[in-house]
Amino acid sequence: MIGIARNKVAAWRRSRGVRREQHGVSAIADLPDEHRLTEIWDAQCRESVLKNAMKSLREDGETAPATIAAFELYVIEDRPPAEVAETLGLSVRAVYLAKHRCLQRLKGIIAALTAAYELA
């Protein structure tokens, strides 16, 4: 699939060259090689899976909103546990438990999404 995408981009760039929109520039001179395109594709897939997993975690109703908020502040925003606890009115232990619970749920959601999209 990466090869098809690369060829389509090259064809598009060639067509722009024929129309003289860009003079003196090769249509495929600055295209990344297939290995780099694969890396970019994989990174985009992982990002998409993670975004969908977080959305699912928030919307499924199985995890308390305070738990999700503690997880996001501690893990995603990289705030210290004591600061998160004070901000949300929780104990530091509750922040660590929120991280553990959310990570456990996310592992299951990510595994399901990965299997659904055959990204494993």
Backbone as CSV, one residue per row, in Angstrom:
resi,resn,N_x,N_y,N_z,CA_x,CA_y,CA_z,C_x,C_y,C_z
1,MET,0.825,-1.180,0.000,0.000,0.000,0.000,0.874,1.251,0.000
2,ILE,2.013,1.203,0.703,2.918,2.344,0.740,3.437,2.636,-0.664
3,GLY,3.764,1.585,-1.404,4.265,1.751,-2.764,3.241,2.437,-3.659
4,ILE,1.969,2.070,-3.505,0.902,2.684,-4.296,0.803,4.172,-3.968
5,ALA,0.824,4.492,-2.680,0.734,5.894,-2.260,1.920,6.690,-2.795
6,ARG,3.105,6.118,-2.728,4.304,6.796,-3.226,4.188,7.063,-4.729
7,ASN,3.715,6.083,-5.487,3.551,6.253,-6.932,2.493,7.311,-7.262
8,LYS,1.417,7.351,-6.487,0.370,8.361,-6.715,0.921,9.770,-6.469
9,VAL,1.689,9.923,-5.401,2.283,11.227,-5.103,3.251,11.625,-6.207
10,ALA,4.068,10.677,-6.653,5.016,10.959,-7.734,4.280,11.364,-9.008
11,ALA,3.191,10.675,-9.329,2.411,11.005,-10.524,1.803,12.395,-10.398
12,TRP,1.305,12.727,-9.236,0.729,14.051,-9.010,1.794,15.128,-9.188
13,ARG,2.966,14.881,-8.612,4.040,15.859,-8.740,4.508,15.983,-10.191
14,ARG,4.550,14.875,-10.904,4.918,14.935,-12.321,3.905,15.761,-13.098
15,SER,2.621,15.594,-12.787,1.584,16.340,-13.503,1.716,17.837,-13.233
16,ARG,2.131,18.201,-12.038,2.352,19.615,-11.745,3.533,20.147,-12.549
17,GLY,4.547,19.300,-12.763,5.713,19.695,-13.546,5.364,19.901,-14.998
18,VAL,4.472,19.077,-15.541,4.040,19.193,-16.935,3.299,20.506,-17.143
19,ARG,2.528,20.908,-16.151,1.782,22.156,-16.253,2.662,23.366,-15.957
20,ARG,3.920,23.121,-15.710,4.909,24.172,-15.468,4.566,25.038,-14.257
21,GLU,3.986,24.379,-13.240,3.727,25.112,-12.007,5.015,25.284,-11.219
22,GLN,5.936,24.353,-11.406,7.227,24.439,-10.732,8.295,24.128,-11.762
23,HIS,9.122,25.064,-12.054,10.166,24.875,-13.048,11.431,24.336,-12.395
24,GLY,12.068,23.386,-13.072,13.364,22.888,-12.640,13.353,21.973,-11.440
25,VAL,12.209,21.489,-11.024,12.131,20.626,-9.854,11.661,19.248,-10.298
26,SER,12.416,18.239,-9.928,12.022,16.876,-10.256,10.801,16.488,-9.439
27,ALA,9.932,15.734,-10.056,8.686,15.338,-9.392,8.929,14.393,-8.224
28,ILE,9.987,13.616,-8.261,10.209,12.656,-7.181,11.509,12.915,-6.425
29,ALA,12.134,14.037,-6.651,13.423,14.315,-6.026,13.342,14.347,-4.500
30,ASP,12.279,14.908,-3.972,12.206,15.040,-2.518,11.230,14.065,-1.866
31,LEU,10.847,13.021,-2.570,10.006,11.984,-1.960,10.852,11.127,-1.030
32,PRO,10.356,10.859,0.164,11.086,9.954,1.045,11.135,8.537,0.451
33,ASP,12.137,7.778,0.844,12.221,6.399,0.350,11.113,5.561,0.997
34,GLU,10.941,4.353,0.502,9.830,3.513,0.958,9.935,3.191,2.447
35,HIS,11.156,2.999,2.957,11.340,2.710,4.390,10.834,3.883,5.230
36,ARG,11.185,5.099,4.834,10.752,6.286,5.579,9.240,6.454,5.481
37,LEU,8.671,6.195,4.308,7.220,6.275,4.156,6.515,5.264,5.059
38,THR,7.086,4.078,5.175,6.523,3.059,6.060,6.576,3.527,7.510
39,GLU,7.686,4.143,7.909,7.798,4.668,9.274,6.740,5.737,9.535
40,ILE,6.559,6.629,8.577,5.556,7.687,8.715,4.156,7.084,8.817
41,TRP,3.864,6.135,7.948,2.566,5.458,7.950,2.317,4.778,9.304
42,ASP,3.297,4.034,9.796,3.139,3.336,11.070,2.913,4.313,12.221
43,ALA,3.645,5.422,12.222,3.480,6.421,13.280,2.079,7.025,13.236
44,GLN,1.589,7.306,12.042,0.243,7.853,11.905,-0.810,6.840,12.365
45,CYS,-0.593,5.580,12.052,-1.529,4.534,12.490,-1.552,4.433,14.012
46,ARG,-0.372,4.435,14.636,-0.314,4.362,16.103,-1.003,5.559,16.739
47,GLU,-0.772,6.740,16.192,-1.402,7.948,16.721,-2.919,7.870,16.605
48,SER,-3.403,7.396,15.469,-4.836,7.265,15.265,-5.448,6.251,16.227
49,VAL,-4.779,5.126,16.410,-5.275,4.103,17.338,-5.322,4.666,18.753
50,LEU,-4.277,5.391,19.158,-4.252,5.956,20.503,-5.355,6.990,20.698
51,LYS,-5.577,7.848,19.714,-6.657,8.838,19.814,-8.012,8.151,19.935
52,ASN,-8.242,7.124,19.124,-9.515,6.398,19.188,-9.654,5.640,20.500
53,ALA,-8.557,5.120,21.022,-8.592,4.415,22.302,-8.943,5.374,23.439
54,MET,-8.344,6.558,23.436,-8.660,7.550,24.469,-10.125,7.987,24.361
55,LYS,-10.600,8.158,23.140,-12.002,8.526,22.934,-12.919,7.434,23.487
56,SER,-12.586,6.201,23.210,-13.366,5.071,23.699,-13.334,5.000,25.223
57,LEU,-12.164,5.241,25.799,-12.021,5.222,27.262,-12.930,6.271,27.899
58,ARG,-12.979,7.448,27.308,-13.814,8.526,27.846,-15.307,8.239,27.682
59,GLU,-15.674,7.603,26.566,-17.092,7.467,26.228,-17.745,6.170,26.689
60,ASP,-16.949,5.167,27.071,-17.572,3.871,27.375,-18.281,3.827,28.718
61,GLY,-18.030,4.785,29.606,-18.735,4.848,30.879,-18.225,3.890,31.935
62,GLU,-17.223,3.096,31.634,-16.695,2.142,32.602,-15.625,2.747,33.505
63,THR,-15.101,3.901,33.123,-14.048,4.545,33.901,-14.568,5.899,34.370
64,ALA,-14.413,6.171,35.664,-14.908,7.422,36.247,-14.192,8.622,35.631
65,PRO,-14.920,9.707,35.430,-14.303,10.908,34.869,-13.108,11.420,35.683
66,ALA,-13.168,11.308,37.008,-12.047,11.753,37.846,-10.809,10.889,37.608
67,THR,-11.032,9.611,37.363,-9.921,8.700,37.066,-9.268,9.074,35.743
68,ILE,-10.080,9.367,34.747,-9.554,9.759,33.442,-8.822,11.093,33.543
69,ALA,-9.394,12.033,34.293,-8.750,13.340,34.460,-7.389,13.186,35.141
70,ALA,-7.313,12.352,36.165,-6.040,12.120,36.850,-5.025,11.486,35.903
71,PHE,-5.466,10.525,35.117,-4.591,9.873,34.141,-4.063,10.880,33.118
72,GLU,-4.950,11.690,32.576,-4.529,12.662,31.561,-3.539,13.680,32.113
73,LEU,-3.799,14.182,33.308,-2.879,15.153,33.893,-1.526,14.530,34.217
74,TYR,-1.548,13.332,34.783,-0.308,12.685,35.211,0.482,12.108,34.044
75,VAL,-0.169,11.376,33.171,0.540,10.670,32.102,0.695,11.526,30.844
76,ILE,-0.382,12.096,30.378,-0.335,12.813,29.106,0.290,14.203,29.269
77,GLU,-0.113,14.927,30.315,0.440,16.266,30.518,1.717,16.253,31.367
78,ASP,2.103,15.084,31.866,3.361,14.886,32.597,3.487,15.776,33.837
79,ARG,2.379,15.920,34.545,2.418,16.680,35.796,2.796,15.758,36.948
80,PRO,3.419,16.293,37.971,3.780,15.464,39.134,2.521,14.928,39.839
81,PRO,2.594,13.713,40.380,1.421,13.116,41.040,0.862,13.973,42.173
82,ALA,1.740,14.605,42.938,1.267,15.440,44.050,0.456,16.629,43.535
83,GLU,0.896,17.218,42.439,0.174,18.350,41.843,-1.185,17.900,41.308
84,VAL,-1.218,16.747,40.661,-2.475,16.209,40.139,-3.435,15.930,41.282
85,ALA,-2.918,15.318,42.338,-3.752,15.000,43.504,-4.356,16.261,44.112
86,GLU,-3.532,17.291,44.249,-4.016,18.551,44.827,-5.047,19.217,43.907
87,THR,-4.776,19.215,42.617,-5.679,19.838,41.655,-7.057,19.179,41.654
88,LEU,-7.071,17.847,41.726,-8.332,17.107,41.638,-8.934,16.736,42.987
89,GLY,-8.247,17.072,44.071,-8.756,16.727,45.398,-8.685,15.240,45.688
90,LEU,-7.654,14.581,45.169,-7.444,13.149,45.380,-6.176,12.929,46.190
91,SER,-6.001,11.696,46.631,-4.731,11.340,47.258,-3.738,10.982,46.157
92,VAL,-2.453,11.022,46.510,-1.422,10.646,45.545,-1.608,9.179,45.153
93,ARG,-1.991,8.351,46.107,-2.247,6.939,45.817,-3.352,6.777,44.781
94,ALA,-4.389,7.612,44.874,-5.500,7.556,43.917,-5.027,7.930,42.506
95,VAL,-4.057,8.835,42.418,-3.506,9.215,41.113,-2.778,8.023,40.498
96,TYR,-1.976,7.339,41.311,-1.268,6.150,40.812,-2.248,5.051,40.401
97,LEU,-3.310,4.878,41.181,-4.332,3.885,40.826,-5.055,4.264,39.537
98,ALA,-5.302,5.556,39.347,-5.943,6.018,38.119,-5.073,5.683,36.916
99,LYS,-3.774,5.906,37.055,-2.849,5.567,35.965,-2.928,4.080,35.660
100,HIS,-2.858,3.265,36.679,-2.892,1.816,36.504,-4.194,1.369,35.844
101,ARG,-5.312,1.858,36.348,-6.619,1.449,35.810,-6.786,1.867,34.351
102,CYS,-6.410,3.091,34.042,-6.552,3.574,32.664,-5.623,2.823,31.716
103,LEU,-4.397,2.561,32.150,-3.481,1.818,31.293,-3.997,0.406,31.024
104,GLN,-4.563,-0.229,32.039,-5.122,-1.572,31.855,-6.271,-1.537,30.844
105,ARG,-7.149,-0.555,30.982,-8.281,-0.434,30.047,-7.775,-0.113,28.640
106,LEU,-6.806,0.796,28.552,-6.280,1.187,27.244,-5.601,0.023,26.536
107,LYS,-4.910,-0.826,27.287,-4.268,-1.994,26.666,-5.298,-2.857,25.956
108,GLY,-6.426,-3.094,26.607,-7.484,-3.893,25.998,-8.116,-3.210,24.786
109,ILE,-8.368,-1.908,24.921,-8.975,-1.153,23.817,-8.028,-1.108,22.624
110,ILE,-6.751,-0.850,22.881,-5.757,-0.774,21.804,-5.604,-2.128,21.119
111,ALA,-5.612,-3.192,21.900,-5.501,-4.533,21.304,-6.691,-4.794,20.378
112,ALA,-7.887,-4.408,20.812,-9.076,-4.609,19.992,-9.025,-3.763,18.719
113,LEU,-8.614,-2.500,18.848,-8.524,-1.628,17.672,-7.450,-2.112,16.711
114,THR,-6.332,-2.530,17.240,-5.242,-3.031,16.393,-5.688,-4.262,15.631
115,ALA,-6.387,-5.165,16.330,-6.886,-6.372,15.657,-7.930,-6.014,14.601
116,ALA,-8.760,-5.031,14.917,-9.814,-4.623,13.975,-9.214,-4.048,12.688
117,TYR,-8.123,-3.326,12.845,-7.489,-2.709,11.677,-6.317,-3.517,11.146
118,GLU,-6.106,-4.688,11.728,-5.028,-5.609,11.316,-3.684,-4.905,11.273
119,LEU,-3.353,-4.209,12.374,-2.096,-3.477,12.442,-1.043,-4.217,13.255
120,ALA,-1.373,-5.374,13.749,-0.434,-6.079,14.631,0.808,-6.538,13.938
